Amino acid sequence: MSRRRRYVEGSVAGAGVAPETGSVAGLNHDGAGVVRGAKAAFVAGALPGEEIRFVRRLRHRQHDEADLLEVLQPSPDRVVPQCPHFGICGGCALQHLAPSAQLAAKQVELAEALQRLGKVAPAQWFEPLAGPLWGYRRRARLGAKYVAKRERVLVGFRERQKPYVAALTRCEILAPPVGALIEPLSALLTGMGAREAIPQIEVAVGDDVTALVFRILTDLGAQDRAAFDAFEQAHGVRVYLQRGGLESVQPLNPPAPRLSYALPRFDLRLEFEPVDFIQVNGELNRALVGRTVDLLGCGPGDRVLDLFCGLGNFTLPIARTGATVVGVEGDAGLVARARQNGSANGIEGASFAVANLAAADLGLAPWLQGPYTHVLLDPPRAGALEMLPAIAALRPGRIVYVSCHPASLARDLGLLCSEHGYRLEGAGVVDMFPHTTHVESIAVLERRVGKVRR
């Protein structure tokens, strides 16, 4: 087989549509190669710098989606995907790109977002934080679907750009032991009477306990319960059932085990519930917490406001420095766990409050009265737009912003710099999700001395 033919992918879609050739200029936000011309084409599976043959499949006003037919000149960064399901499963988008090139592409995306959307650039670029490439994902939501033609339940992520559950045999990015349990889970559910009433499985892997939460839309029969019990015993996991909302999650065999993860540098162990938000990549989270605390640079005598604090992932390590820290979060359950974690770890310098941080006016909330020397932000994808005026009014000397979305980060940093008197001292990427297009990042701002535009 020739070198050229080894890179043939896909097939022609759309009768009468002529194949084209072109050069790939870069990647879009979904990891597809961008071919520019009279009208751009987004080609899944193509990499920057490659010469390719492709066919346009779906037309849009500003661009077309296209299928990759052949790579005529491969990129030196092209690698063989480790997972046999890559290209079909939507869990990963970049396994065909060398890990170092993935990091470089994410840094380019962050830099472009800061420049284009925020009109800012950092004075310093931080070294990217990177860690394990495989078996890292300790939180996930898997689909489950009985397919009559296959006579089995499919378990896994959705197919790429399709609503169907991908037919997987294992997963290379899920943390052990779950990555190797895809086929056993399929067999378990296929043999159940309730096989058509279990649409999803939540995965939560702690340091010592693995929890699988099965969403079930009907009452569980005795035989199905026995099957779950046998699976739990055979694979060393703990099974939970979710009959309704999140409050209905219960262990199959009480009492509920203690899920937790450690932050050894800070001598902390944080407990969490199976459906709580935690950072997906445990090793990268430890590195991120360490870098965040270092960048804050706080200690005894400082007062820190930690917004979107969750269950205390950053709050409690900050308190270990001797600073006084107030954590604020909108989820009352997470705040309750944060308080419990603080007490269990003997933390005295941390307190917590429940508040809707997307509200336009938080009024005279006691936790907003300051003064604060430092602020930490770790918002969801939407960012922290509503909180920016309140943060600026507190006039903290340093702000550290941990982000899971470059566009909202760029917008917020731009406003803090242009309207609220801050300068962007540094920024960098955190490879929380290797082989995906997800870009996690961290940025540091310092308050400027002098007149601030209002």
C-alpha positions in Angstrom: 0.0 0.0 0.0 1.4 3.4 -0.9 2.0 6.2 1.7 -0.7 8.3 0.0 -3.4 5.6 0.1 -2.8 4.9 3.8 -4.5 8.2 4.5 -7.7 7.7 2.6 -10.6 8.5 4.9 -14.4 8.5 4.3 -16.3 8.4 1.0 -17.9 10.9 -1.4 -21.2 12.3 0.0 -23.7 13.9 -2.3 -24.3 12.8 -5.9 -22.9 15.2 -8.5 -20.7 17.1 -6.1 -17.2 17.4 -7.6 -14.2 16.6 -5.3 -11.7 19.5 -4.7 -8.1 19.8 -3.5 -6.8 22.4 -1.1 -4.4 23.4 1.7 -5.5 23.3 5.3 -4.8 26.6 6.9 -5.8 25.8 10.5 -8.3 24.1 12.8 -11.8 25.4 13.7 -13.3 25.2 17.2 -14.5 21.6 16.5 -11.1 20.4 15.4 -11.9 20.3 11.7 -9.4 21.5 9.2 -10.1 24.8 7.5 -9.6 25.1 3.8 -9.9 28.8 2.7 -11.0 30.0 -0.7 -14.0 31.7 -2.3 -15.9 29.9 0.5 -14.3 28.2 3.4 -14.7 24.4 3.9 -14.4 22.7 7.3 -13.0 19.2 6.8 -13.1 16.8 9.7 -9.9 14.7 10.0 -7.7 17.2 8.1 -4.8 18.9 9.8 -3.0 22.2 9.4 -0.4 22.3 6.6 -1.8 19.3 4.8 -2.7 19.1 1.1 -6.0 17.2 0.8 -8.8 16.1 -1.5 -12.3 16.7 -0.1 -15.9 17.0 -1.1 -18.4 19.5 0.3 -21.2 17.8 2.1 -23.4 20.4 3.8 -23.6 24.0 2.8 -24.0 27.1 5.1 -24.0 30.8 4.4 -20.4 31.5 5.6 -18.8 28.1 5.2 -19.4 24.5 4.1 -18.9 21.2 5.9 -16.9 18.7 3.9 -15.7 15.1 4.0 -12.0 14.2 3.8 -11.4 11.9 0.8 -7.6 11.7 0.8 -4.6 13.3 2.4 -2.2 14.1 -0.5 0.6 15.6 1.7 0.3 14.6 5.4 1.3 16.9 8.3 4.5 15.8 10.2 2.2 16.1 13.3 -0.2 13.5 12.1 -0.2 10.3 14.3 -2.1 7.1 14.3 -5.1 7.4 16.7 -4.8 5.0 19.6 -8.6 4.4 19.7 -10.2 2.2 17.0 -13.4 4.2 17.3 -11.8 7.6 16.6 -13.6 9.4 13.8 -16.9 7.8 14.7 -17.1 8.5 18.4 -17.6 12.1 19.3 -15.7 11.9 22.6 -12.4 12.9 21.0 -11.6 15.1 18.0 -7.8 15.3 17.9 -6.3 11.9 18.4 -4.7 12.1 15.0 -2.7 15.1 16.0 0.5 14.8 18.1 0.0 15.9 21.7 2.5 18.7 21.5 0.8 20.0 18.4 -2.6 19.8 20.2 -1.2 22.0 23.0 0.2 24.5 20.4 -3.1 24.7 18.6 -4.9 25.4 21.9 -2.5 28.1 22.8 -3.0 29.7 19.3 -6.8 29.6 19.9 -6.4 31.3 23.3 -4.1 34.0 21.9 -6.4 34.7 19.0 -9.4 34.9 21.2 -7.7 37.3 23.6 -6.6 39.5 20.7 -9.8 39.4 18.6 -12.4 39.5 21.3 -10.7 41.1 24.2 -8.2 43.3 22.5 -5.6 42.2 25.0 -2.3 40.2 25.1 -0.5 38.9 28.2 2.8 40.3 29.2 3.9 36.7 29.8 2.8 33.4 28.4 2.9 30.6 31.0 4.3 27.2 30.2 1.3 24.9 29.3 0.2 22.6 32.0 0.0 19.0 30.7 -0.4 15.6 32.2 -1.6 12.1 31.3 -2.9 11.6 27.8 -4.9 8.4 28.3 -7.2 7.2 31.1 -7.6 10.6 32.6 -11.3 11.3 32.5 -12.8 10.7 35.9 -16.2 12.4 35.2 -18.4 11.6 32.2 -21.9 11.1 31.0 -22.3 8.0 28.8 -25.4 7.4 26.7 -27.2 4.0 26.7 -29.5 2.9 23.9 -31.1 -0.5 23.0 -30.8 -1.0 19.3 -33.1 -3.8 18.1 -31.1 -4.4 14.8 -28.0 -5.1 16.8 -29.9 -6.9 19.6 -27.9 -5.1 22.2 -27.6 -1.9 24.3 -24.9 0.4 23.0 -23.0 2.3 25.7 -20.7 5.2 25.1 -20.4 8.8 23.9 -22.5 10.1 21.0 -21.3 9.7 17.5 -19.5 12.7 16.0 -22.1 15.3 14.9 -24.9 12.8 15.3 -27.4 12.0 18.1 -26.7 8.2 18.1 -24.8 6.4 20.7 -21.5 5.2 19.2 -20.9 1.4 19.1 -17.9 1.2 21.4 -15.9 -1.7 22.9 -13.8 0.3 25.2 -12.7 3.9 25.8 -9.1 5.1 25.9 -9.7 8.4 27.8 -12.0 7.2 30.6 -10.2 6.6 33.9 -9.7 3.0 35.0 -11.6 0.9 35.5 -14.4 2.5 33.5 -12.6 2.6 30.2 -12.5 -1.2 30.1 -16.1 -1.6 31.2 -17.9 -0.5 28.0 -18.6 -4.0 26.8 -19.4 -5.4 30.2 -21.9 -2.5 30.7 -23.4 -3.2 27.3 -23.9 -6.9 28.2 -25.3 -6.0 31.6 -28.0 -3.7 30.2 -28.8 -5.9 27.2 -29.8 -8.7 29.6 -32.1 -6.5 31.6 -35.9 -6.2 31.5 -35.5 -2.5 31.8 -32.9 -2.2 29.0 -35.0 0.3 27.1 -35.6 2.5 30.2 -31.9 3.3 31.0 -30.8 6.2 28.8 -27.6 7.3 30.5 -24.8 6.4 33.0 -23.0 9.1 35.0 -19.4 8.2 35.8 -17.5 9.5 38.9 -14.1 8.1 39.7 -12.6 9.0 43.1 -9.2 8.0 44.4 -10.6 4.9 46.0 -14.2 4.4 44.8 -15.7 4.3 41.3 -19.4 5.2 41.1 -21.8 4.5 38.2 -25.1 6.3 38.3 -27.8 4.7 36.1 -30.7 6.9 35.1 -33.7 4.6 35.1 -37.2 5.6 33.9 -39.1 2.7 35.4 -39.3 0.7 38.6 -36.5 -1.8 38.9 -37.5 -5.5 39.0 -35.9 -8.1 41.3 -33.9 -9.8 38.5 -32.5 -6.5 37.2 -31.6 -5.5 40.8 -29.8 -8.8 41.2 -27.9 -8.2 37.9 -26.8 -4.8 39.1 -25.7 -6.3 42.4 -23.6 -9.0 40.6 -22.0 -6.4 38.3 -21.1 -4.3 41.3 -19.4 -7.3 43.0 -17.6 -8.5 39.8 -16.1 -5.2 38.8 -15.4 -3.5 42.1 -17.6 -0.5 41.4 -20.5 1.1 43.3 -23.9 1.3 41.5 -26.3 4.1 42.1 -29.8 4.5 40.7 -31.5 7.7 39.6 -35.2 7.4 39.3 -36.0 11.2 39.0 -34.1 14.4 39.6 -30.6 14.6 41.1 -32.1 14.4 44.6 -33.3 10.9 43.8 -29.8 9.4 43.3 -29.4 6.5 45.8 -26.8 3.7 46.2 -28.0 0.3 45.1 -26.6 -1.1 48.3 -26.5 1.4 51.2 -24.7 2.9 52.9 -23.3 5.2 50.3 -19.5 5.0 49.9 -17.3 8.1 50.4 -16.0 9.4 47.0 -13.0 11.7 47.4 -9.8 13.0 45.9 -6.6 14.2 47.5 -4.6 17.4 47.0 -1.3 16.1 48.6 0.6 19.4 48.4 -2.0 21.0 50.6 -2.6 18.0 52.8 -6.3 17.9 51.8 -8.9 15.3 50.9 -12.1 16.5 49.4 -15.3 14.4 49.4 -17.9 14.7 46.7 -21.2 13.1 45.6 -21.4 11.0 42.4 -23.2 13.8 40.4 -21.2 16.7 41.8 -19.1 18.9 39.5 -15.4 18.2 39.9 -12.5 18.9 37.5 -12.4 16.0 34.9 -8.7 15.3 35.0 -7.4 14.5 38.5 -3.7 14.9 37.9 -4.2 18.2 36.0 -6.5 19.5 38.7 -3.7 19.0 41.2 -1.3 20.9 39.0 -3.9 23.6 38.3 -4.7 24.1 42.0 -0.9 24.4 42.7 -0.4 27.0 39.9 -3.4 29.0 40.9 -2.3 29.3 44.5 1.2 30.2 43.4 -0.1 32.9 41.0 -2.4 34.4 43.7 0.7 34.7 45.9 -1.4 35.3 49.0 -0.6 34.5 52.6 -1.3 35.5 56.2 -3.0 38.9 56.3 -4.5 38.6 52.9 -8.3 38.3 52.2 -9.4 36.3 49.2 -12.8 36.1 47.4 -13.2 32.8 45.5 -16.2 33.0 43.2 -17.8 29.9 41.7 -16.0 27.9 44.4 -17.8 24.6 44.0 -16.9 22.2 46.8 -13.8 24.1 47.8 -11.3 22.8 45.2 -9.4 26.1 45.3 -10.9 27.7 48.5 -9.4 25.2 50.9 -5.9 25.1 49.4 -5.9 29.0 49.5 -6.8 28.8 53.2 -3.8 26.5 53.8 -1.5 29.5 52.9 -2.8 31.4 56.0 -5.0 33.8 54.0 -8.6 34.3 55.0 -10.8 33.2 52.1 -14.6 33.4 51.3 -16.0 31.0 48.8 -19.2 31.7 46.9 -21.2 29.3 44.8 -24.8 29.1 43.4 -25.3 25.4 44.1 -26.3 25.0 47.7 -25.4 21.3 47.7 -21.8 22.1 46.6 -21.6 24.7 49.3 -22.7 22.2 51.9 -20.0 19.8 50.8 -17.4 22.7 50.8 -18.3 23.4 54.4 -18.0 19.8 55.3 -14.7 19.5 53.6 -13.4 22.5 55.4 -14.4 21.1 58.8 -13.1 17.6 58.0 -9.7 19.0 57.0 -9.4 21.3 60.0 -9.6 24.5 58.0 -10.4 27.6 60.1 -9.7 30.4 57.6 -12.4 29.6 55.0 -16.1 30.5 55.0 -18.8 29.9 52.3 -21.9 31.5 51.0 -24.6 30.6 48.5 -25.4 33.2 45.8 -26.6 33.4 42.2 -23.4 34.8 40.6 -25.2 35.4 37.3 -27.6 37.9 38.9 -27.3 41.5 37.7 -27.5 43.0 41.2 -26.4 41.2 44.3 -27.2 44.1 46.5 -25.7 44.3 50.0 -24.7 40.6 50.2 -22.4 40.3 53.3 -19.7 38.5 51.4 -19.4 41.4 49.0 -18.5 44.0 51.6 -14.8 43.4 51.4 -12.1 44.4 51.7 -10.3 41.8 49.5 -6.7 41.8 48.4 -7.2 39.0 45.9 -10.1 37.5 43.8 -10.2 34.1 42.1 -12.7 33.4 39.4 -13.6 29.9 38.1 -16.9 30.4 36.2 -18.8 28.1 33.9 -18.6 28.5 30.1 -20.7 31.7 30.2 -18.0 33.5 32.1 -18.3 36.1 34.9 -19.7 39.1 33.1 -22.3 40.0 35.7 -19.7 39.9 38.5 -17.1 42.2 36.9 -18.5 45.6 38.2 -18.7 44.2 41.7 -15.2 42.8 41.5 -13.9 46.1 40.2 -15.6 48.0 43.1 -13.7 45.7 45.5 -10.4 46.9 44.0 -8.4 43.8 44.6 -4.7 44.1 43.8 -4.6 40.7 41.9 -7.2 38.6 40.1 -6.6 35.1 38.9 -9.2 33.8 36.3 -9.5 30.1 35.6 -11.6 29.5 32.4 -13.1 26.7 30.5 -14.0 28.8 27.4 -11.6 31.2 25.6 -14.3 33.5 24.2 -15.9 34.3 27.5 -12.5 34.7 29.1 -11.3 37.1 26.4 -14.5 39.2 26.8 -14.1 39.4 30.6 -10.4 40.1 30.5 -10.9 42.8 27.9 -13.5 44.5 30.1 -11.4 44.3 33.2 -8.4 45.8 31.3 -10.3 48.5 29.3 -12.9 49.6 31.8 -11.8 48.6 35.3 -8.1 49.5 35.5 -6.4 46.1 35.3 -3.5 44.8 33.1 -3.1 41.3 31.9 0.1 40.0 33.4 0.1 36.4 32.2 -2.0 33.7 30.6 -1.6 30.1 29.5 -3.4 26.9 28.6 -4.2 23.9 30.8 -4.6 20.6 28.9 -7.5 19.3 31.0 -9.0 17.4 28.1 -6.3 15.9 25.8 -7.4 14.8 22.4 -10.5 17.1 22.5 -10.9 20.7 21.3 -11.8 21.9 24.9 -9.4 24.7 26.0 -8.9 25.3 29.7 -6.8 28.3 30.6 -5.6 30.5 33.4 -4.9 34.2 33.5 -3.6 36.8 36.0 -4.4 40.4 36.2 -2.9 43.2 38.3 -4.6 46.5 39.2 -3.0 49.5 37.6 -2.3 52.6 39.6 -3.8 55.8 38.2 -7.0 57.0 36.6 -9.5 54.3 35.6 -11.9 54.9 32.7 -15.6 54.6 33.8 
